[in-house]
C-alpha cells in the first residue's frame, strides 16, 4: 500500500450514526495517517431520524449521499447496492467499515465482497438466534463477509468462534455506542426536554417501539398500546413515536377518540433530548437494541418488548428484562420496579467510551 490508506465509513440509519460518529471523529484526528470518507445511503431520511442526529453528534456532512429512501427490504437493499457500487468503484478504498445490522450494512457488505474490497464490521458477533428478524440475517451475512470483526461483548466472541470465524479476524474492542453516550452525556444533561413535557425526574416511563413484529400486526399493536395506556394510569408514559409506528396507529384506528391523560405521544426526539429522557426516567420500555445498551450503561431499568435479544450482556449483567409482547409480563415488570424492585446491574467490560480508540489502534497495525 502506498500513501495514506483510504477508509470509507458507510452509514444509513439512526443506529449507525451513533456508532459511526466517535470512530469518524477519531480517524479524522489523524489526517496524516488516514484518508477518511463518509457515505450516507439515505436509508433514514426523516429530519429527526437523520440530519438532526448528524448535527447533534457533531458528524461532518457526508462526502456522498445516495438518497435511496424507503421501500421493501429487497427494494431498499438493491437500490443501496446499485448506488454504492458506483461510489466504491470510483473511490477504490483500502477498507470499508460498516456498523450494526441495518439494510445499509448488509448492502455494503455484499458490494464489498463482489468488488473484493476489505470490510470491517463494528458490532460483530451479536446474535438473537431469531431468523424472523431482518437484522439477524444482516448480522450473519455481514460477519461472514468481513475481514475485521470488532466485537462488543463476550457473547459475540463465542458466537463468532462457534461459527468458525478465525481468531485472527476477531477483536474484542467494546461497545462503540457507549463512546457516543459518554461524549454527549454532559450536553444531554442540559436539555430542557423534561420541562417542555412537564415531567419530573424519576417519575415517568420513556418508551420507544418500532419493530415490525410489534407494530405491523393490528392485534399485537392494539394489545401493546392498551397495556401502555393502562401503565400510564399509574405513572406517566412519554412515547416519542417512530414514523412507522405512528403510521400503523393511524391506519389501524388505535387510540381514536380514547383519552389517556398519562400517555404523551411525541414526534421522534433528537439524540440529546432522548438521552436526557432516558437518563432521568424511572423505567424505559422499548424494543430497540441501542436503548437496551444505553440503559445498561445509565443504570436505568429497561423492559424490552422482545422475547430474544442479541445484546446478551444487557440481560446477564445489565438492567434489561425481556417480556415479549405479553401485557401481563410487561405490567408485572413495571409494578415490580415501581414497588422498589428495580433491576440491579453493572456495566459490561470495555463499555467505557474508548472503543473507537481501540479500533483505530488496530487499523494502524493492519493498514499502515
Beta strands, then each sheet from edge to edge (+ up, - down):
strand 1: 5-11
strand 2: 34-40
strand 3: 64-65
strand 4: 95-99
strand 5: 119-124
strand 6: 148-151
strand 7: 170-172
strand 8: 204-207
strand 9: 236-241
strand 10: 263-267
strand 11: 283-286
strand 12: 301-304
strand 13: 320-322
sheet 1: 3+ 2+ 1+ 4+ 5+ 6+ 7+
sheet 2: 10+ 9+ 8+ 11+ 12+ 13+
end
